[in-house]
Amino acid sequence: MRFTKDHEYVSFENGLATIGISDYAQSQLGDVVFVELPPLGAKFARGAAAAVVESVKAASDVFCPVAGEVIAVNEAVTKEPSLINEDAQVRGWLFKARLVDPSELDALMDEAAYAEFLKTIV
């Protein structure tokens, strides 16, 4: 699993990236009440806004940490947004994408580096 400084995560397996917000991000947002997912087939450049997560505190854009094409969305989180609060990094994923350039993952933080990064902001 890889992370961005904006608290998105990417897990990569069999050429597909699963993208969502980190557990830290959901804890900062509070109770998630609405999720807007990207349409299937949408193509995003790295860093482009791809989804929206809205909580009782704020609405936040979710940026695509790597360039890719959306091939699946997690409809469960649109029906039950609290899944993001309950299990952001497993059941609360937002969308899956086919990557344009898997080497972009190398620019992201691994779990240890992300944990160290979190220490600098809390």
N, C-alpha and C positions, 0 to 999 in steps of 0.2 A: 504494500500500500504506500502511496506517495501523497504528499500534502503541499498546499500552497500557503503563502503568507496570508491569503484571504480566507483560509480555513476550509477550502474545498479539498476533497480527497479523490484519488483515482486508484482503483485496484485494476490490475491488468492481467488478463488470462486469455489464452487462445486467440490473440489478436483483437480482443474487445476490452474496452475500458468501461468500468462501472464508476459513475461519478455521483457525488453527493456532498453534503456538508459534514464537517467533523463533529465529533461529540462535543468538543469545546464550543463550536459555533452554535449548536443547538442549545447548549446550556446558557450561553449569553443572550440568545434570542428570547428564551422563555417559551411559554406554551405556543406551539405552532398551530395556527388556525386555518391556513390556506396555502396551497401550493399551486403554482402555475408551471407546467412542464413544457418543454419545447415540442414542436410537432415532429413526427417521424419523418426522416429524410432531411431534416434541417442540417445545414453545414455551418460549423462555427470555427472561427480562427481562435488560436490560443488567446485567452484573456477576454473573449467576447462574452457579454451577458447572455446566458442560455436559459435560465429559469428564475423564478421568484419564489422566495419562501417568506410568508407573512406570519408574524406572531402577534401576541397581544401588545408587544412593545414596539415593533417596527416591521417594515417590509424591507427585505434585503435581496439584491440580485445575487444569483449564483453564477459565477464566471466559469467558462469552460477552461480547465487547466491545460488542456492539450487540444490541438486542432483535430476535428473529426466530424463524422456524420452520425446523427442520431438514428439508431436502429431499434431501440426499445425504450419505453418509458414505464415507470412504476406507477400504474394506475391506482394501486393500493393507497399510496400517500395522498392522492387527490381525494379519495373517499374517507380516509382516516389520517389526517395530517399529523396526529399525535404519534404515529409510528416513528416519525423523525426524532421526537423527544425520547421515545422508549428505546430506540435502537438505530441511531443515525447511520452507523457505519456498516450495518448488515441489512436489516429489513427496511430501513428508511432511505435506501438509495433513491436517486432521482431519475437518472437515465443512463443508457448504455450507448457507447459510440464506437464506431470503427475508426481507428486512428489514421491520420494522414501520415504521420512520421513518429513511430514509437520511440525514437531517440529523444523526443521532447520530454519524455518521462525522466531523463537523466538530470534535467534542470530543476526537478522538484525535490522536496525534502523527504527522506525516508522517515520511519516512525521515530527513531532515536533523535534525529535532527529536529523533527517537529516538536518533540517533547522538550528539547532544549530551547527552541524558539518560544514555546509557551511560557517558559520560566522568565523570559525577558519582558513579557507583557502582563503578567498577573501579579 
